[in-house]
Amino acid sequence: MSVKMLGVPYDVHSSFLRGPAAAPQAVRDALTCGSANWCTESGLDLEPLRDESWFDLGDLVIPDHAPSAVGMIRNEVTAAIADGSRILSIGGDHLVTWPIVQAVSAVHDDITIVHFDAHPDLYDELDGDRYSHACPFARIMEEGRVARLLQFGIRTMTPHQRDQADRFGVEVHELRDWDYRIPELSGPVYISIDVDALDPAFAPGISHNEPGGMTTRQLLDSLYQIDASGVPVVGADVVEINPSRDVNDQTAMVGAKLIRELLGMMIGKELVQ
């Protein structure tokens, strides 16, 4: 099963700080800096599989105008997965998840989204902006093309977003109450990781520092639970890394680690020697 990696450098509608548009290059630099190798924790060496089982499509060049940007991202992902490939995106802010899911859900029915984040991103609009990175899951759920949305690591629920979660039937696992177990899943699954799901101690290079988050190990172990369940992961994204706020490329390296492990999950266990 081939996986196509795509950089989606868009952050025009970030609500607080710009910067995540620079993340695809920062994460690629971390992947290739020589500090780490290409092996996943499962034992899969990704380097010799490049251009055979996974492909890097490079970065999109995206217009600032939000409706045009959404349409372009959706169309590019649609073309990328037309041959049956799976998509792995490096963002960009969280708005990019919406058009990617539009493309993936047009191919796969009854998708379950597993979303890791400090924030539920369920605002109907934020400061009058329906294209805000605080709104993608409202846009996704109101389109009715996703069977289930599970959110983990949440620690900033507002009354409005609680109402939105009830409206859409979102399964919100607030971090203070979550036991770090992933409920039983049915596929296909799309994984969306906002890196601010992690505590800022582990990922300082983010725009919205929200203390009290997950450790990197807890997030990785959550991914391995999904992998062990055997459900097909047909798409994934890693978003909201802001290199302008990073310290010693720490967050970029976290992003690279997540990309490697997701690639390994999506390519498949049959390649592990």
C-alpha positions in Angstrom: 0.0 0.0 0.0 1.7 3.2 -1.1 1.6 6.5 0.9 2.0 9.9 -0.5 3.4 12.6 1.7 2.4 16.2 0.9 3.3 19.5 2.4 0.4 21.9 2.8 2.0 25.3 3.9 -1.1 27.3 4.7 -1.7 29.5 7.7 -3.5 32.6 6.4 -6.5 32.1 8.8 -4.5 31.3 11.9 -6.2 33.3 14.7 -3.2 34.3 16.9 0.1 33.9 15.1 1.2 33.1 11.6 4.0 30.6 11.1 2.7 27.0 10.6 3.1 27.5 6.8 6.8 27.1 7.4 6.3 23.7 9.1 6.6 21.4 6.0 10.1 22.5 5.3 11.1 22.5 8.9 9.9 18.9 9.4 11.5 17.7 6.2 14.8 19.3 7.4 14.4 17.4 10.6 13.7 14.1 8.7 16.9 14.5 6.7 19.3 16.3 9.2 21.3 13.1 10.0 20.4 13.3 13.7 18.1 10.3 13.5 17.6 7.4 11.0 14.6 6.4 9.0 13.6 3.3 11.1 10.3 3.2 12.9 9.9 1.8 16.4 8.3 -1.3 14.8 11.5 -2.0 13.0 10.6 -0.8 9.5 13.4 1.0 7.6 11.6 3.6 5.5 14.6 4.9 3.6 15.0 2.1 1.1 11.2 2.1 0.6 11.1 5.7 -0.7 9.7 5.9 -4.2 8.5 2.3 -3.9 6.1 2.3 -0.9 6.0 6.0 -0.1 6.5 9.1 -2.1 7.2 12.8 -1.2 5.1 15.0 -3.5 6.7 18.2 -2.2 4.8 21.3 -1.1 1.7 22.8 -2.6 1.8 26.5 -3.7 -1.5 27.7 -2.2 -3.3 31.0 -2.8 -4.2 33.2 0.2 -7.9 33.4 -0.6 -9.4 30.8 1.7 -12.2 29.3 -0.6 -9.6 29.0 -3.4 -7.1 27.4 -1.0 -9.6 24.9 0.3 -10.6 23.9 -3.3 -7.0 23.6 -4.4 -6.0 21.4 -1.4 -9.0 19.2 -2.0 -8.3 18.8 -5.7 -4.6 18.1 -5.2 -5.3 15.4 -2.6 -8.1 13.9 -4.8 -5.5 13.6 -7.6 -2.9 12.1 -5.3 -5.1 9.3 -3.9 -6.8 8.5 -7.2 -4.6 5.5 -7.7 -5.5 4.1 -4.3 -2.7 5.7 -2.4 -3.1 7.0 1.2 -2.3 10.6 2.1 0.0 11.9 4.8 0.0 15.7 5.1 2.4 18.0 6.9 0.7 21.3 7.7 0.1 24.2 7.9 -2.5 25.1 10.4 -5.6 23.0 11.2 -7.8 24.4 8.5 -6.0 22.1 6.0 -7.6 19.1 7.5 -11.0 20.0 6.2 -10.2 19.9 2.5 -8.0 16.8 2.9 -10.9 15.0 4.7 -13.3 16.1 1.9 -11.0 14.3 -0.6 -10.5 11.2 1.5 -14.2 10.9 2.4 -15.1 11.0 -1.3 -13.2 7.8 -1.7 -13.8 6.0 1.6 -17.2 5.7 3.2 -17.9 5.8 7.0 -14.6 7.4 8.0 -13.7 7.6 11.7 -11.5 10.6 12.5 -9.1 10.2 15.5 -8.1 13.8 16.5 -5.4 14.7 19.0 -5.4 18.3 20.1 -5.5 20.7 23.0 -8.5 22.4 21.3 -11.6 20.8 19.8 -11.6 23.2 16.8 -15.4 23.1 16.7 -16.2 26.8 16.5 -18.9 27.6 14.1 -16.9 30.8 13.5 -14.1 32.6 15.3 -14.0 36.4 15.2 -16.4 36.2 12.2 -14.2 33.8 10.3 -15.6 30.4 9.3 -12.3 29.5 7.7 -10.4 29.9 10.9 -8.1 27.1 12.0 -10.4 26.9 15.1 -13.3 25.7 12.9 -12.3 22.8 10.6 -14.1 20.1 12.5 -17.3 22.1 12.5 -17.0 22.3 8.7 -16.2 18.6 8.4 -19.1 17.5 10.6 -21.7 19.7 9.2 -21.0 18.1 5.7 -22.1 14.8 7.1 -19.5 12.7 5.3 -17.8 11.4 8.4 -19.2 8.6 10.5 -17.4 9.3 13.8 -15.1 11.9 15.3 -13.1 11.1 18.4 -11.0 13.8 20.1 -8.2 13.2 22.6 -6.1 15.5 24.7 -8.7 18.3 24.8 -8.2 20.8 27.7 -9.8 24.0 26.4 -13.5 23.3 25.9 -15.6 26.4 25.7 -19.4 26.4 26.3 -20.0 27.0 22.6 -17.8 24.1 21.6 -19.4 21.8 24.1 -22.7 22.7 22.4 -21.1 22.0 19.0 -19.8 18.6 20.3 -23.3 17.7 21.4 -24.8 18.9 18.1 -22.5 16.7 16.0 -22.2 13.8 18.4 -18.4 14.2 18.8 -16.8 11.9 21.3 -14.6 14.3 23.3 -12.0 12.8 25.7 -10.8 15.7 27.8 -7.3 15.1 29.0 -8.1 15.4 32.7 -10.5 12.5 32.4 -8.9 10.3 29.8 -7.1 7.1 30.7 -5.0 7.0 27.5 -6.9 4.1 26.1 -8.2 4.4 22.5 -11.8 3.0 22.3 -12.6 0.2 19.8 -12.4 1.6 16.3 -13.8 0.5 13.0 -12.1 1.6 9.8 -11.3 3.3 7.7 -9.5 5.8 10.0 -8.1 9.3 9.4 -5.7 10.6 12.1 -5.3 14.3 12.7 -2.5 15.5 15.0 -2.3 19.0 16.2 1.1 19.1 17.9 -0.2 21.3 20.7 -1.9 18.1 22.0 1.5 17.7 23.6 2.6 19.7 26.6 4.7 22.7 25.6 7.6 21.2 27.4 7.7 18.6 24.6 6.7 20.8 21.7 7.5 24.5 22.3 7.2 25.4 18.7 3.5 26.0 18.5 1.4 29.1 18.4 -1.0 28.3 21.2 0.9 27.0 24.3 -1.6 25.1 26.5 0.1 23.6 29.6 -1.0 20.3 31.0 -0.7 18.3 27.8 0.4 14.8 26.7 3.9 13.6 26.7 5.4 12.6 23.3 5.5 8.9 24.6 1.8 9.0 25.4 0.9 10.3 22.0 3.1 7.7 20.3 1.6 4.9 22.4 -1.9 6.1 21.4 -0.9 5.8 17.8 0.5 2.3 18.4 -2.9 1.3 19.9 -4.6 2.4 16.7 -2.0 0.4 14.7 -2.5 -2.7 16.9 -6.3 -2.6 16.4 -5.8 -3.5 12.7 -8.0 -0.7 11.3 -6.8 0.7 8.0 -5.4 4.3 8.3 -6.2 5.9 5.0 -5.0 9.4 5.7 -3.3 11.5 8.4 -2.0 14.9 9.0 0.4 16.6 11.4 -0.4 20.3 11.8 0.2 23.5 13.8 4.0 23.3 14.2 5.3 26.9 14.2 9.0 26.9 13.5 9.3 30.6 14.5 8.6 29.6 18.1 10.7 26.5 18.2 13.7 25.9 20.4 16.7 24.0 19.0 14.3 22.4 16.4 12.8 20.3 19.1 9.2 20.5 17.8 10.3 19.9 14.2 12.0 16.7 15.4 8.8 15.7 17.2 7.0 16.3 13.9 9.5 14.2 12.0 9.1 11.4 14.5 5.4 11.4 14.1 5.7 11.5 10.4 8.0 8.4 10.4 5.7 6.4 12.7 2.6 7.4 10.7 4.3 6.4 7.5 5.2 3.0 9.0 1.6 2.5 10.2 0.1 3.4 6.8 2.5 1.4 4.7 1.7 -1.8 6.6 3.1 -4.4 8.9 3.8 -6.8 6.1 7.0 -4.9 5.3 8.5 -5.2 8.7 11.4 -7.6 8.6 
